[in-house]
Amino acid sequence: MPDIQGMFWDVGGVLLTNGWDRVSRRAGAERFGLDWDEFEGRHDEVSAAFETGRLGLDDYLDRTVFHRSRTVTKQAFKEFMLAQSQPHPEALSIAKRVAGSGNRLMATLNNESLELNLYRINRFELRRYFTLFLSSCFLGVRKPDEAIYGLALQLTQLDPATAVFLDDRPINLECARASGMHTIHYQSPAQLQDELRRLDIHI
């Protein structure tokens, strides 16, 4: 059995709903009467800067929504964005139990813009489960770029053979696996518990 000393968890799609994904953006476009193609095109042009901490939320909204006069206020749009985040209680419960089951490092490894990331950490009390937040907005690089996995290992000083990365998107697992980390393709809470038991992580 591997001696697992650290776990890297995806957030959106595992512990919480996705914060500002295509579904949420389309809902926002419909709610506030935005031209979807224009909005999504502008989002695509700035999303890399937004998720790697080089573009703040106000500037993102200026570039994607408020480049022209709107009937909605920027504050109302922000509130709508934040409201898209909801918890996945069963997955959070598993993270809580894993955190309490031993001395393993518990870290997130996720793609997220700065303001949304901080909101979600605070709103859903993720510090109760995790001691380290390796988010794209802090690291300046996004999954599935292989550099983010190398940074995660360097910053934690974990041997990849003792680390586990779990994510709901298979493409995000490929470079982590190539680095030598154990990986779990998250599909459901029950499946996650089975995968953890195979790694001798009992909760």
C-alpha positions as a Markdown table, in Angstrom:
| # | Residue | x | y | z |
|---|---|---|---|---|
| 1 | Met | 0.0 | 0.0 | 0.0 |
| 2 | Pro | 1.3 | 3.5 | -0.8 |
| 3 | Asp | 2.1 | 5.8 | 2.2 |
| 4 | Ile | -0.1 | 8.7 | 1.4 |
| 5 | Gln | 1.2 | 11.9 | 3.0 |
| 6 | Gly | -0.7 | 14.5 | 1.1 |
| 7 | Met | -3.9 | 15.1 | -0.9 |
| 8 | Phe | -4.7 | 17.7 | -3.5 |
| 9 | Trp | -8.4 | 18.3 | -4.0 |
| 10 | Asp | -10.2 | 20.0 | -6.9 |
| 11 | Val | -12.9 | 22.3 | -5.6 |
| 12 | Gly | -15.5 | 23.1 | -8.3 |
| 13 | Gly | -17.2 | 19.9 | -9.4 |
| 14 | Val | -16.1 | 18.0 | -6.3 |
| 15 | Leu | -16.5 | 19.9 | -3.1 |
| 16 | Leu | -18.6 | 22.7 | -4.5 |
| 17 | Thr | -20.5 | 23.5 | -7.7 |
| 18 | Asn | -18.4 | 25.2 | -10.3 |
| 19 | Gly | -18.1 | 28.8 | -9.5 |
| 20 | Trp | -18.4 | 30.6 | -12.8 |
| 21 | Asp | -18.5 | 27.9 | -15.5 |
| 22 | Arg | -20.2 | 28.0 | -18.9 |
| 23 | Val | -23.6 | 27.0 | -17.4 |
| 24 | Ser | -23.4 | 29.8 | -14.8 |
| 25 | Arg | -22.3 | 32.3 | -17.4 |
| 26 | Arg | -25.2 | 31.4 | -19.8 |
| 27 | Ala | -27.6 | 31.7 | -16.9 |
| 28 | Gly | -26.2 | 35.2 | -16.2 |
| 29 | Ala | -26.5 | 36.2 | -19.8 |
| 30 | Glu | -30.2 | 35.1 | -19.9 |
| 31 | Arg | -31.0 | 36.7 | -16.5 |
| 32 | Phe | -29.5 | 40.1 | -17.5 |
| 33 | Gly | -30.2 | 40.1 | -21.2 |
| 34 | Leu | -26.7 | 39.9 | -22.4 |
| 35 | Asp | -25.8 | 38.8 | -26.0 |
| 36 | Trp | -24.5 | 35.3 | -25.3 |
| 37 | Asp | -22.0 | 35.1 | -28.1 |
| 38 | Glu | -20.5 | 38.5 | -27.4 |
| 39 | Phe | -20.3 | 37.8 | -23.6 |
| 40 | Glu | -18.8 | 34.4 | -24.0 |
| 41 | Gly | -16.3 | 35.6 | -26.6 |
| 42 | Arg | -15.2 | 38.4 | -24.3 |
| 43 | His | -14.9 | 35.9 | -21.4 |
| 44 | Asp | -12.7 | 33.6 | -23.5 |
| 45 | Glu | -10.4 | 36.5 | -24.3 |
| 46 | Val | -9.8 | 37.4 | -20.6 |
| 47 | Ser | -10.4 | 34.1 | -18.8 |
| 48 | Ala | -6.7 | 33.1 | -18.5 |
| 49 | Ala | -5.8 | 36.5 | -16.9 |
| 50 | Phe | -8.9 | 36.3 | -14.7 |
| 51 | Glu | -8.1 | 32.8 | -13.3 |
| 52 | Thr | -4.4 | 33.4 | -12.9 |
| 53 | Gly | -4.8 | 36.5 | -10.7 |
| 54 | Arg | -3.8 | 39.1 | -13.4 |
| 55 | Leu | -7.3 | 40.5 | -13.8 |
| 56 | Gly | -9.5 | 41.4 | -10.8 |
| 57 | Leu | -13.2 | 40.9 | -10.7 |
| 58 | Asp | -14.1 | 44.5 | -11.3 |
| 59 | Asp | -11.9 | 44.7 | -14.4 |
| 60 | Tyr | -13.2 | 41.3 | -15.6 |
| 61 | Leu | -16.8 | 42.7 | -15.4 |
| 62 | Asp | -15.7 | 45.9 | -17.2 |
| 63 | Arg | -14.2 | 43.9 | -20.0 |
| 64 | Thr | -17.0 | 41.3 | -20.4 |
| 65 | Val | -20.3 | 43.0 | -19.3 |
| 66 | Phe | -20.0 | 46.7 | -18.5 |
| 67 | His | -18.2 | 47.8 | -21.6 |
| 68 | Arg | -21.6 | 49.3 | -22.5 |
| 69 | Ser | -24.5 | 50.7 | -20.5 |
| 70 | Arg | -26.6 | 48.0 | -18.7 |
| 71 | Thr | -29.8 | 48.1 | -16.7 |
| 72 | Val | -28.2 | 45.8 | -14.1 |
| 73 | Thr | -25.6 | 47.2 | -11.6 |
| 74 | Lys | -22.2 | 45.7 | -11.2 |
| 75 | Gln | -23.0 | 44.9 | -7.6 |
| 76 | Ala | -26.1 | 42.9 | -8.6 |
| 77 | Phe | -24.1 | 41.0 | -11.2 |
| 78 | Lys | -21.5 | 40.2 | -8.6 |
| 79 | Glu | -24.1 | 38.9 | -6.2 |
| 80 | Phe | -25.5 | 36.7 | -9.0 |
| 81 | Met | -22.0 | 35.3 | -9.7 |
| 82 | Leu | -21.5 | 34.5 | -6.0 |
| 83 | Ala | -24.9 | 32.9 | -5.7 |
| 84 | Gln | -23.9 | 30.2 | -8.3 |
| 85 | Ser | -21.6 | 28.6 | -5.7 |
| 86 | Gln | -23.3 | 25.8 | -3.7 |
| 87 | Pro | -21.8 | 23.0 | -1.5 |
| 88 | His | -21.7 | 19.3 | -2.2 |
| 89 | Pro | -22.3 | 18.2 | 1.4 |
| 90 | Glu | -21.4 | 14.5 | 0.9 |
| 91 | Ala | -18.0 | 15.3 | -0.6 |
| 92 | Leu | -17.3 | 18.0 | 2.0 |
| 93 | Ser | -18.1 | 15.4 | 4.7 |
| 94 | Ile | -15.6 | 13.0 | 3.2 |
| 95 | Ala | -12.9 | 15.8 | 3.1 |
| 96 | Lys | -13.7 | 16.5 | 6.7 |
| 97 | Arg | -13.3 | 12.9 | 7.7 |
| 98 | Val | -10.1 | 12.5 | 5.8 |
| 99 | Ala | -8.7 | 15.6 | 7.4 |
| 100 | Gly | -9.5 | 14.2 | 10.8 |
| 101 | Ser | -8.2 | 10.7 | 10.1 |
| 102 | Gly | -4.4 | 11.4 | 10.2 |
| 103 | Asn | -1.6 | 13.7 | 9.7 |
| 104 | Arg | -1.8 | 14.0 | 5.9 |
| 105 | Leu | -1.4 | 17.4 | 4.3 |
| 106 | Met | -4.8 | 18.6 | 2.9 |
| 107 | Ala | -4.6 | 21.1 | 0.1 |
| 108 | Thr | -6.8 | 22.3 | -2.7 |
| 109 | Leu | -5.5 | 22.5 | -6.3 |
| 110 | Asn | -8.0 | 24.4 | -8.4 |
| 111 | Asn | -8.6 | 26.9 | -11.1 |
| 112 | Glu | -10.3 | 30.0 | -9.8 |
| 113 | Ser | -10.3 | 33.8 | -9.9 |
| 114 | Leu | -9.1 | 35.6 | -6.8 |
| 115 | Glu | -12.2 | 37.2 | -5.4 |
| 116 | Leu | -14.4 | 34.1 | -6.2 |
| 117 | Asn | -11.8 | 31.8 | -4.6 |
| 118 | Leu | -11.6 | 33.8 | -1.4 |
| 119 | Tyr | -15.4 | 34.0 | -1.2 |
| 120 | Arg | -15.7 | 30.3 | -1.5 |
| 121 | Ile | -13.0 | 29.5 | 1.0 |
| 122 | Asn | -14.8 | 31.8 | 3.5 |
| 123 | Arg | -18.4 | 31.0 | 2.7 |
| 124 | Phe | -18.0 | 27.3 | 2.9 |
| 125 | Glu | -15.4 | 27.3 | 5.7 |
| 126 | Leu | -12.9 | 25.3 | 3.7 |
| 127 | Arg | -10.1 | 26.2 | 6.2 |
| 128 | Arg | -11.8 | 23.6 | 8.4 |
| 129 | Tyr | -10.5 | 20.9 | 6.1 |
| 130 | Phe | -7.5 | 22.4 | 4.3 |
| 131 | Thr | -4.3 | 24.0 | 5.4 |
| 132 | Leu | -3.1 | 25.1 | 2.0 |
| 133 | Phe | -4.9 | 26.6 | -1.0 |
| 134 | Leu | -3.0 | 26.1 | -4.3 |
| 135 | Ser | -5.3 | 28.0 | -6.6 |
| 136 | Ser | -4.5 | 29.2 | -10.1 |
| 137 | Cys | -5.0 | 32.8 | -9.0 |
| 138 | Phe | -2.1 | 32.4 | -6.5 |
| 139 | Leu | 0.2 | 30.3 | -8.6 |
| 140 | Gly | -0.3 | 32.1 | -11.9 |
| 141 | Val | -0.9 | 28.9 | -13.9 |
| 142 | Arg | -4.0 | 26.8 | -14.5 |
| 143 | Lys | -4.8 | 23.1 | -14.8 |
| 144 | Pro | -4.2 | 21.2 | -17.0 |
| 145 | Asp | -0.8 | 22.9 | -17.5 |
| 146 | Glu | 1.8 | 20.5 | -16.2 |
| 147 | Ala | 3.6 | 23.4 | -14.4 |
| 148 | Ile | 0.9 | 23.6 | -11.8 |
| 149 | Tyr | 1.4 | 20.1 | -10.6 |
| 150 | Gly | 5.2 | 20.6 | -10.4 |
| 151 | Leu | 4.6 | 23.7 | -8.3 |
| 152 | Ala | 2.2 | 21.9 | -6.0 |
| 153 | Leu | 4.8 | 19.2 | -5.3 |
| 154 | Gln | 7.6 | 21.8 | -4.9 |
| 155 | Leu | 5.6 | 24.0 | -2.5 |
| 156 | Thr | 4.6 | 21.0 | -0.3 |
| 157 | Gln | 7.9 | 19.1 | -0.7 |
| 158 | Leu | 5.9 | 15.9 | -1.2 |
| 159 | Asp | 7.3 | 12.9 | -3.1 |
| 160 | Pro | 4.8 | 12.4 | -5.9 |
| 161 | Ala | 4.5 | 8.7 | -4.9 |
| 162 | Thr | 3.1 | 9.8 | -1.6 |
| 163 | Ala | 0.6 | 12.3 | -3.0 |
| 164 | Val | -3.0 | 12.0 | -4.4 |
| 165 | Phe | -4.7 | 14.4 | -6.7 |
| 166 | Leu | -8.5 | 14.1 | -7.3 |
| 167 | Asp | -10.5 | 16.0 | -9.9 |
| 168 | Asp | -13.7 | 15.5 | -11.8 |
| 169 | Arg | -12.2 | 16.2 | -15.2 |
| 170 | Pro | -10.0 | 13.5 | -16.7 |
| 171 | Ile | -7.8 | 15.9 | -18.6 |
| 172 | Asn | -6.7 | 17.5 | -15.4 |
| 173 | Leu | -5.5 | 14.1 | -14.1 |
| 174 | Glu | -3.2 | 13.4 | -17.0 |
| 175 | Cys | -0.1 | 15.5 | -16.0 |
| 176 | Ala | -0.6 | 14.8 | -12.3 |
| 177 | Arg | -0.4 | 11.0 | -13.1 |
| 178 | Ala | 2.6 | 11.6 | -15.4 |
| 179 | Ser | 4.4 | 13.3 | -12.5 |
| 180 | Gly | 4.1 | 10.2 | -10.4 |
| 181 | Met | 1.1 | 11.2 | -8.3 |
| 182 | His | -1.8 | 8.9 | -7.5 |
| 183 | Thr | -5.0 | 10.2 | -9.1 |
| 184 | Ile | -8.7 | 9.8 | -8.5 |
| 185 | His | -11.2 | 10.7 | -11.2 |
| 186 | Tyr | -14.1 | 11.9 | -8.9 |
| 187 | Gln | -17.5 | 10.7 | -10.0 |
| 188 | Ser | -19.5 | 10.3 | -6.8 |
| 189 | Pro | -19.1 | 10.3 | -3.1 |
| 190 | Ala | -19.5 | 6.5 | -2.9 |
| 191 | Gln | -16.9 | 6.0 | -5.7 |
| 192 | Leu | -14.5 | 8.4 | -3.9 |
| 193 | Gln | -14.7 | 6.4 | -0.7 |
| 194 | Asp | -13.9 | 3.2 | -2.6 |
| 195 | Glu | -10.9 | 4.8 | -4.2 |
| 196 | Leu | -9.7 | 6.1 | -0.9 |
| 197 | Arg | -9.9 | 2.7 | 0.7 |
| 198 | Arg | -7.8 | 1.3 | -2.2 |
| 199 | Leu | -5.1 | 3.8 | -1.2 |
| 200 | Asp | -5.4 | 2.7 | 2.4 |
| 201 | Ile | -7.1 | 5.9 | 3.5 |
| 202 | His | -9.8 | 4.8 | 5.8 |
| 203 | Ile | -12.5 | 7.2 | 7.1 |
